[in-house]
Structures are given as structure tokens and as C-alpha cells.
């Protein structure tokens, strides 16, 4: 379980495609301070299992499902990555409950300056995810815990404050880029419960 509060920006060192899936290697420091083989680390919001730890880097294997559901297969060496360790039982839940189980990808449309280093982020989300997003609700975008400002016709809009802009990958996206979307898990549970009740 994660919070969506990014701890550091890592760098993709390598991406090796394999017959089934892929293996990536990430340069990092903070998230490695207490890591061990088998530890979970969220990479752009995707919960991955750290293996082959080395000084200043770790590797992780990507299953075909991970590649099809996320943007990790789009990345090239040198790409910056949002990294977060799992929530400690004694830690503060500063963002929202993020599982690291990405629901799908959205299309980055724009990041427009609002003034005073604040920004207006616009993302087109798949119709299948639109129903789980509400104004003032939570959403994780590439692992970043954000609050929905507006959602109209599958276009998600979010205000980005200076701290978030400075400490995440948001400033590096170009229009058309895919971003990982994880909706609030409570919305999905409620939908299933209501479907059973109505059935």
C-alpha cells in the first residue's frame, strides 16, 4: 500500500525486453535505503518487486499484463521516474490509499501555467475509468496522489501546486504521452456491491 507522495525521482537505466515481459533497472537512492530483495517499490505508480539490488540501483521484472496496462513499456533509458516505498504501519497517510495496481493509461493533453508556479493539468481518460472519477475525489497519476478539480466528458483536470511540479515528473510530459491512472479503489468496490444488490 502506498500514499501517492513521491519520495524521489529515479532514472531508468535500462529496459530489456524478454520473450514474456521485460526487466528494467532503475537508478535511485532514497528508496534503496531500507530495500531488500523482494521489497515493493512503486515506479510511476506501478507496484514492482525489487530484485538484483546493487549500489544505487535495483531491477524489476514486468509481466505482460503490466506492460499492457501501464506506460512502463513506453519509457526509454534516461527517463525520470516517480518512486515511492510502501507505507509503514507507523507512517502518516499524507496522500490517499494507493495500491500500485494501475487501472489503465490516460493521454496527457496539456500542463498550462496558472501563475505563481501553479499549473492546470489536463488528461483524457478512457471511458471505462471515467465513472470512477469525481470532482474533489482522489486519483493517482503516474503514482502521484492528486485531487480531481474537474471531470467532463472523459477529460480530467487537476491543479498542480509548485511543490508537486518540482518533485515529480509532471513537467517533463509532452502532449500525447501516456500516463498511468489508478482510480480510488472504494469507487470500484461500491460499484460491484451495488451491482450484486441490484442483481
N, C-alpha and C positions, 0 to 999 in steps of 0.2 A: 504494500500500500504506500502511495506517495501523496504529496501535498500540492504539487504543481509549482512549488517555489524552487526555482533553478539555483543550484549551488555553484556551478561553474560552467564555463564554455570550454568544451573539449574540441579536439581536431581529429577528423577522420584521417588516419594514417594510411590505411589500405583497405581495399574491398576486393575480396577474391570470390568470384562466382564458382559454384560447385555443381556437380550433377543434380543434386537436390538441395537447393538453398544457396547459402553463401556464408562467408566468415568475414567479419570486419574487425579492424584493430583501431582503437581509439587512444589518442594521447590525452592524458588527464593527470591531475594531481590530487585535488581535494577529495574526490570520490574514491580515491585509492587508499586514503589514509587508514581505513579500517577494513578494506576489502579482503576477501579470501576467495579461493576457487569455489564457484557455485553461488556467490553472492549476487543479489539482484541489483541492477543499476538501470535507471530509466534513461534511454538515449532518444532524444526528440520525442519523449512521451511514451516510448515503447519499452516495456519491462523486458530486459535481456539478462541472461545469465553470464556473469563474468568468468572467463576461463583464460588459461595461459597468461597469468599476471606477470608483468615484467616491471622494471624500474620505469615509471612514468607512462605505462600503457596497459591496456587489457584487451583481450579479444572476446568476441561473442559470436555465436552461431545463429544464423537466421533461417528459419524454416520457410518453405514455400508459402505457407499461409501468411507469415509475417511480411514477406516481400509483396504479396498481392494486396494486402490491406493497408500498407504504410508507404511512406515516401523514402524509406531507407535504401531501396534499390536505385533511387534516382541520384544518390549522392556520389560525389567523386572525391578522391583524396584532396585534402586541404579544406574541405567543408567544415564549418563550425557547427557544433552540436550542443544542444541543451542537455545537461547532465544533472541527475538527482539521485541520491541514495534513498532507500526506503525510510519511511517514518519510524523513528524509535518510539517504543511504548511510552517513554517519558518526555517525548518531544512535543512541541506546540504544533497544532494544526493551523498553519498560517494561511493556507490557500483553501482547497477543498479536497474531498476524498477522491483521489485519482488512482485507478487500478493499474495503469500502464497497459491496458487492453484497448487498443485503438479500434474505433468503430468503422473508420474509413478515412478517406482524404478529401479535403476541400481544395478549391482553387484560390490562391492568393490573387486578389484583384488590385488592391492599392493600399498604400500607407500614406495618408495625407496629413500634412502639417496643420495643426490647430493653433500653434503659437505657444510660447513658453515651454518649448520642448515636449509638448503633448502631441499625440498623433491619433488619427482616426483610421482604424484598420478595417478593411472590407474583405470578406471571404465568401465565395459561393460554395454552399454545402450541398451534398447530394439530397434529393427529395426524401430518401429513406431516413435521413437523420434530422430533417427539418422539424419533425413533430416532437423531438426530444429537447428542443431549444426554446427557451422562453426569455423574455426581457427580464433582466436582473437575475437570471439564473447563471449557473456556473458552466464553463466549458474549458477543456484543456486543448490548446492549440500548440502542437509540437512540444507537448509536455508542460506548457505554461498555464497556470491557473488564471483564468480571465473571467470577467463578468460581462455578460451579453448586454449591450446597450440597446440594440435594435435587431429584429429579425423580420424581414419582409421578403416574401417570395424567394425563399432559399438564399437570401443574401444576409449574411451575418455581419454586424458592425459592432466594434468594440473600441473603447477609448484606451489608449496606451499611455501610461504615465512615464515621466522621464526615467525613473529607476528601472522599470521593465524594459524600456527601449535600450538602455545602456548595458543591461546584464543578461540579455537573451539574443537570439539570432534574428529577431524580427527585422532589424534594419538592413539585413542582407538579402531579403527576398526580392525577386523580380516578378512582375505580373505573369501569371500562368503557372507559377511554381505550385507544386502540391504540398499541402501541409496536413499533418496528422490531426484528426479530430477525435476526441473522446468525450462523449456526452455524459451528463450526470447519470450515474447508474440507477439512482432512485426512480427516474422517469421511466426507465425500461422495466423495472420491477413492477411499478404501478400499472403500466400498460398490460403486462402479462396477467396480473391479478384481476384486472377489470375484464380482460378477455375471458378468463375462466369463469368469472361470476356471471357474465352475460351469456356464456355458453351453457 
